[in-house]
């Protein structure tokens, strides 16, 4: 398997522009997660989906952020409008969904977003 | 509330030294899972190990070993005979039962192994 695939790897955009980050999870994984990594806050969960349904979006910082998972093999994280403080590395991760035990998450290579 | 603390922000060792990375966690759950991830300079997050709360056996994988002690809420990671390629940021993480990849991360420990 190719692992979790994110695109683009790097994105530089101007403040106020819309940014869309994309993720293809590992085939067969039922859970998908979007994390953000910054120096100040470390790694934090933004939102996660089980079977394409958003379960917990309490980590989404503002209404400017939205995420969708239209099918089992694709998810997007959109920021509109973007601001300089959104600059960070955004990771997508996927894992199997087990009812009775935990499962490790496998991460994509991340998208480094810079908003100028 | 769940919390993971990695008190060591940075560690620097010379190649072939042994090094232990500390991880202390807080949870009121009886069933939970602990993880270690490695983030090399290239930036990706690499899964190293998962341990559930009912299994306190230590684990060894090559030069890596993990010591899980529920009595002290610790899940420490030791690298034996460190190598330059071990230089990375290492994250300890915690998840609740049935919440798989929903991870609460520690702040990470940056390990630098010098030749």
HADDOCK unambig.tbl for C-alpha pairs under 7 A between the chains (distance, minus, plus):
assign (segid A and resid 42 and name CA) (segid B and resid 107 and name CA) 5.86 0.50 0.50
assign (segid A and resid 43 and name CA) (segid B and resid 105 and name CA) 6.32 0.50 0.50
assign (segid A and resid 95 and name CA) (segid B and resid 100 and name CA) 6.80 0.50 0.50
assign (segid A and resid 95 and name CA) (segid B and resid 101 and name CA) 5.99 0.50 0.50
assign (segid A and resid 97 and name CA) (segid B and resid 100 and name CA) 6.67 0.50 0.50
assign (segid A and resid 98 and name CA) (segid B and resid 98 and name CA) 6.50 0.50 0.50
assign (segid A and resid 99 and name CA) (segid B and resid 98 and name CA) 5.70 0.50 0.50
assign (segid A and resid 100 and name CA) (segid B and resid 98 and name CA) 6.18 0.50 0.50
assign (segid A and resid 101 and name CA) (segid B and resid 97 and name CA) 6.28 0.50 0.50
assign (segid A and resid 101 and name CA) (segid B and resid 98 and name CA) 5.90 0.50 0.50
assign (segid A and resid 102 and name CA) (segid B and resid 33 and name CA) 6.37 0.50 0.50
assign (segid A and resid 102 and name CA) (segid B and resid 97 and name CA) 5.94 0.50 0.50
assign (segid A and resid 102 and name CA) (segid B and resid 98 and name CA) 5.74 0.50 0.50
assign (segid A and resid 102 and name CA) (segid B and resid 99 and name CA) 6.57 0.50 0.50
assign (segid A and resid 102 and name CA) (segid B and resid 100 and name CA) 4.62 0.50 0.50
assign (segid A and resid 103 and name CA) (segid B and resid 100 and name CA) 4.51 0.50 0.50
assign (segid A and resid 103 and name CA) (segid B and resid 101 and name CA) 6.40 0.50 0.50
assign (segid A and resid 104 and name CA) (segid B and resid 50 and name CA) 6.59 0.50 0.50
assign (segid A and resid 104 and name CA) (segid B and resid 100 and name CA) 6.16 0.50 0.50
assign (segid A and resid 104 and name CA) (segid B and resid 101 and name CA) 5.71 0.50 0.50
assign (segid A and resid 105 and name CA) (segid B and resid 100 and name CA) 6.99 0.50 0.50
assign (segid A and resid 105 and name CA) (segid B and resid 101 and name CA) 4.58 0.50 0.50
assign (segid A and resid 106 and name CA) (segid B and resid 47 and name CA) 6.77 0.50 0.50
assign (segid A and resid 107 and name CA) (segid B and resid 45 and name CA) 5.94 0.50 0.50
assign (segid A and resid 108 and name CA) (segid B and resid 44 and name CA) 6.87 0.50 0.50
assign (segid A and resid 109 and name CA) (segid B and resid 43 and name CA) 6.87 0.50 0.50
assign (segid A and resid 109 and name CA) (segid B and resid 44 and name CA) 4.71 0.50 0.50
assign (segid A and resid 110 and name CA) (segid B and resid 44 and name CA) 6.73 0.50 0.50
